[in-house]
Amino acid sequence: MTAAIELKGVAKSYDGVAAVRPLDLAVEAGAFVALLGGSGCGKTTTLKMINGLVAPDAGEVLIGGRPAAAEPPYRLRRRIGYVFQEVGLFPHMTVAENIAVGPRLAGWDKARTERRSAELLELVALPAAVASRLPAQLSGGQRQRVGVARALAAGPAIMLMDEPFGALDPLTRDALGADYRALHERLSLTTVMVTHDVMEALLLADRVVVLEAGEVIGDGTPAQLFAGAVDPRVAALMATPLRQAERVRALAGKGADHG
């Protein structure tokens, strides 16, 4: 079966420093893949090469089995939604106008665009009343939901997400992550999400690809990586949430004792 996304020997350097070393990666349709790693590991560059925001120095990106470079960038990006941490909503446009950007560029008529905007607000669990508001009038979590709605507006099969929930408070982040995962399932999306948060990667993704210095050092389901990562750096990474859970349990135990 043809992969939804395939990177073949893709590499990228900046000023002679390798950001991504020759990388092979295939993402099947319907998969939810997390690219996990610290700052500077190459995960965001990898994400941007998928939709042509960054051109690889070597190798090839295939979308649905077709070379991405052979397609005009604007057409490619209409088929690939993109959500990032800063959201990037146009401050002078209402929520409805922000969501309508993609459909308008794709030539949709006004009535169809308005229907899609209303449908997406419901899909991302926002009240219809926010359609007429400006981004500055929304909370951070609401703005991020609008960002997801805007990325979904033209009906892409692929969603790319770059630290999408990183700037949110823990409760909002957890709720939005769970809601997006449900959307991924409901819409049969293929999602690639960049994160440096181990717990977020393990809880949301079906598959976690660990990057360091532009290279893949781990690749598997959360259960596989927990069961026994071959690379000691990946093993150390997987041990982090377990250590945190132990500390929380210890604190909870002390609280019970005092009670």
C-alpha positions, 0 to 999 in steps of 0.5 A: 500500500502506498504511504501517505507520506514518504521521505527518501534520503531527505537531508537538510543543512544550514550554514554547513551544519546538518539539521537533518541527516539522510532520513527515511520515513514512511507514514501510513494513511490514518497513522498518528506519528509523533516526532519527538526530541529536544530543540535542534534535533531536526523535527521541525525542519523534517515537518516543514520539508513534508509540505514544502516550506523547506526544500531538502538539500537531498532526497525526495518527499512523496505525498500519496506516492507522488513527488511533492516537488512536482506539485505547485507549493500552493496546491500541495499545502491545500491538501496538507493542514498545518498547525503550530504553537503560535497559531498565527491567526490574522489579528484583523480578521474575525474567527470566521474570516480566519477559518475561511482563508483556505476555502477562499483561496481554493475558490469556494463560494461564500455560502459553502465557505460559511457553512464550512466555517460553522461546521468546523466551529462545532467540530472543534467544540467552539460556540457559534458566537465566537465566529464574529470575534477577533483573535484577541478576544479569545483565550489561548485554548480557543485560539488554538482550536480556531487554528485547528479549524482553519487547518481543516477548512479545505478538507486536507487528508494530512495534518502537520502539527508543530508543538501545537499545544506547548504554550497552553496551561496543563488542563487546556493542553490535555483537553485539546490534545484529547479532542484533537486525537478524537478528531483525527479518528473521526476524520480519518486523518494522517497526523504528524506532530512535533513535540518535545514532551515525552508524555504527550507523544506517548499518550497521543500518538500511535507511533513515536519517532525519536530524533537526535542531531538530525537522525532517527534513534528510535522508532516504534509504538509507545509500548514497543519503546517502553518494552525495551529501547535499543538505544540507551538515549531512547531508554533514558527518554522513556524512563522520564515519565515513569520517574515522574509518575513515581514521584507523584505517587510518593507525594500522593502517599504522603498526602494520604498519610497526613490525612 
